[in-house]
Amino acid sequence: MGMHRCVKLVSHFGSAKAVFEASHKDWEAVEGLGQQLCNSLKKWQLHRSKIESQIELLQKHKVQTLFFGTTDYPKPLSFCSDAPLVLFYRGNVTFKKRKLISIVGTRRNTPQGKDFCKRLVKALKPFNPIVCSGLAKGIDIIAHRTALENGLETVACLAHGMERIYPTNHMQTAKLICTKGGLVSDFLPNAPFRRENFPRRNRLIAGMAHAIVVVESGVAGGSMNTADLAHRYGRELFAVPGRPTDKKSGGCHQLIVQQKAQLLSDPHQLIEALGWEKTPLKAGVQKVLFQSLNEQEQKVFSVLSKKEKAALDEIALELGWPISVAASELMQMEMKGMVRALPGKHFEWI
């Protein structure tokens, strides 16, 4: 069926359950579904035994589920066109109303890369974000372990089902992560473990985060794949510079030169760029009367008037608008002096 059609169906009918309760005529009314697929959907009961065996495996491995469209599903990920319909996880973590920073990098880090990664996580501690990475050797595992050392929740995205841990020598860290965070995947138990699974894993690292930091990376590899996905998703992307001759920083330099990523030479630059520092109260600014706003502006006001500030994707989701429409409307309102743009794609009502 493909991920896009699956998401379209669930969005159209409101839930997965409603999809299978719908009639053949209802399915035909969904644009782009096609007659052949509608005919196949009629036979979904033939797959029940296979579904039930998968559910038994999930229960055996104590795996929990997060469904696309629910309030517990990571909100930033829901805006990605290739977001999974189901996320599987083990552990103790909630994504609802939480900041999430992904940190990625080379498996063969330098001492300088390790030092920066540790300083970055320590600097984030007062803001209590979830630290996300891929449980790989090098920068990934340093980020996870430093988060645990500082009492922060951390999430490891896996390129396989929950019945295994890769690499195996990170098993103990994975167990600790489950007590203060979680393991996340969109692979079913016993799914084949292949190299091509890693780009699929990387889209979770990029998609569920509010910002992604590349600490050290060559010009090719998993970190650059994650960075390219983050850029495509419109996420805040940061790259840590190294020495001009250091091949392990070549990818970071490339991201900065191509203006895909912001240069990050100090951890506090990330905090400032995301607008996490407390901003002083603004005084003497004339309020726009609600009655003078058009219908679209009133809807934006209804969201921003309840909060000190709100992120672009949060505004779009609450109003049910595409991000492009919300961004365009907010730009017009900023030009009229109604809203103010803040770092990290946040907005506040003036």
C-alpha positions, 0 to 999 in steps of 0.5 A: 500500500505504501506509507503515503496511502496509509497515512492518507487513509488514517487521516481521511477516516480518523483512525485505523479502526475506522478504515477497516469499518468503512465500506467499499464505497467509502474507500473509493471516495478517497482520492488516489486510492484506486480500484485495485487497492479497494478490492484488496482492502475487502480481504483484510480479514485474511491477514488476521492470523499474521497480525495476531502472531505479531501482537503476541511477539510484541507482548512477549518482548514487552513492546508498547505502541504509539499510533500516528494521529494520537496525542502521545505520538511525537508531534514533530514527526507527525509533520513528516511525509514519511512518518510511520503509522506505528512507533514501537517502544520500550521504556519510560518516556512521554513525548507530549509537550517535550523538547527533543534534541537529536545529536549525531556524529561519527562512530570514530570520534576524536577527543575534541568531538567527545568533549564538545558532545559532553559539554553540549548535553550538560548545557542543555540540562537546565531545559530538561530536553529529551536527548535522542540518537541512534545507539551507535558507537562514537558520538551517539553512545556518548550523547546517550551516556552523558544524558543519563549521567546528567539525569536527562531522558534519552531516546535511542532509535533502532534500525531493527525490532526490539528483540535485539540490540545492536551493537551488542556491547551497548546492551547495558546502556540500552537497559539503562535507557529504558529506565530513563527514556526509551528505545524506539523503532518502526520495525516489527519483531524479527524483521530482517536486519539489513544495512538499508534499515539505517536510513529508515532509522535516521528519519526518526532521529531527524523527524521527531527532533526540534533540532539536530546537532552534527558533532563530527562527520565525514562527507558521507555516512549515516550522520550526513543522511540524518542531516539531509533528512533534517534539512528536508523536514525543515528542522533546525540543523547545527554543525560543529566545525573542526580543523580545516584538514580534519576529515572527520569534520568534513561533513560538518564543514560541507553542511555549513558551506551549503547553508544547510546547517548553522555553525555551532562553536559553543553549546549556548549558541544552540540554546539562544538559537532555539529561543530557550532563554527566558525573554524579558517582558515586552512593554508599551506595545499596542495590542491589535483589537480582536474585532479588527482581525480577519478570520485567519488572523483570529484563528492564529490569535486564538492559539497565541493568546493562550501561550507565551510563545508557540512553535510554527509546527505547533500552530499549524497542527492546532489549526489543522493547516499545512505548515506552508499555509501557517508560515505564510499567514504568520509572515503576513501578520509579522509585517502588520506588526501583530506577531513577532518571530523568535529564534527556533521558528517560534512566534509570540503575539505582540 
